[in-house]
Every structure is written in C-alpha cells, then in structure tokens.
Amino acid sequence: MTSERWVFFERSLDVEVSDQGHFRTYETGRRRVASHVAGYPHWDVFSYKSAVNGRRTSQYTGRIVWEAFNGLLDASEIIVPRNGDWGDPSLDNLELVPRARSGREYWEHRRQQWQDVAELVDD
C-alpha cells in the first residue's frame, strides 16, 4: 500500500488535498469532509475560503483533487469517475474528458437504461 500524497490547493487559503480524495486544514492538519447533495448523483461538494476573493466557495471534490494535482481545467473539460463511482474522488479514479463527449456518453447510457426498462415492462 502506498502512502497518501498531500498537496496544497492553491485556489484556497488553507486546504491541502490528498491523492486519495481527502481534505485537511493546512495549518492544523485537521481533516475536513465534503458534503453530499441528497438525490444528486455527482461528486460530493467541498467548501473552502477562496484565495482569489476571500469568500466561501464550493466545488465538486473530483474537480478539486484533479486541479490540485494537475492544474486548472478549461471550460471545455470536465472530470468523470473511471469506475463509475461518483463517491470516489481519488486521483486514480479521475478521468479528464471533453464536455461534449461526456454529454454524448451520458445520454447514450440513459437511452440504454430506458431500453432495458422498456424490455422488462414488455416481457
């Protein structure tokens, strides 16, 4: 088992991020947790104080982990889980994809789900 790597999240004033998807306060080392938005199948949300304007800001955990280790995303890029588990924001599970590809894949997946349900109903 490898040890957890921690980096300072430059968009915040006091947060470190690990490659395992954990968060902690830089000065104290105290662990911080993200919030889950009920009924919303996406990354959890993590709040921090912005280094840009000093206000409280929230972002998806997957995006924060990716940007902490790989730099800022373009507007045309998003992060998706490789294994399909939105609750796992570890660096190994993150994949950078073009926004358009993700939308196509999402709707193709939904279409397949609807077809599967229609087949069950017809049987």
Secondary structure, DSSP 8 states (H G I E B T S, - for coil): -----EEE-TTBSSEEEETTS-EEETTT--EE--B--TT--S--EEEEEBTTTSSEEEEEHHHHHHHHHH----TTEEEEETTS-TT---GGGEEEEEHHHHHHHHHHHHHHHHHHHHHHHH-
